[in-house]
Amino acid sequence: MAISLPDETRAELALYLYAVDEMRAMACDVAAACEPMMLIRKGGRTGFAVLAAAEELPSLRIVRTR
């Protein structure tokens, strides 16, 4: 659902979620879909922190079965 949001709104959502300890994992998922500069522009130091946390996520792999 977050992917359908404009990038600016998605970055704001990631920053909002990151501020809530229980929601940080979700914030990382949302931040991974954001443009890095938008997170930094919107969040400053917090934007850097969210970006760093999001980049530590394991990459998603699509496994196709035949």
C-alpha positions, 0 to 999 in steps of 0.5 A: 500500500505504501508504494502507491503513495507519492515519494514525499508522503512515503518518506513522511510515513517512514519517518513517522513510523520510525519514531515509534519503537514498535513500528521501526521494522515497518518504517524500514520496509517503507523507507526501502521504497523511498528515494534516499534524498527524499528521506534525508531532505524530509528527516535530516539526521533522522532521515539518515538513520532511517535510510541506514536502517532500511539498507540493513534489511536483507534484499528481497528475492523472488523465487519462481517455481515451475 
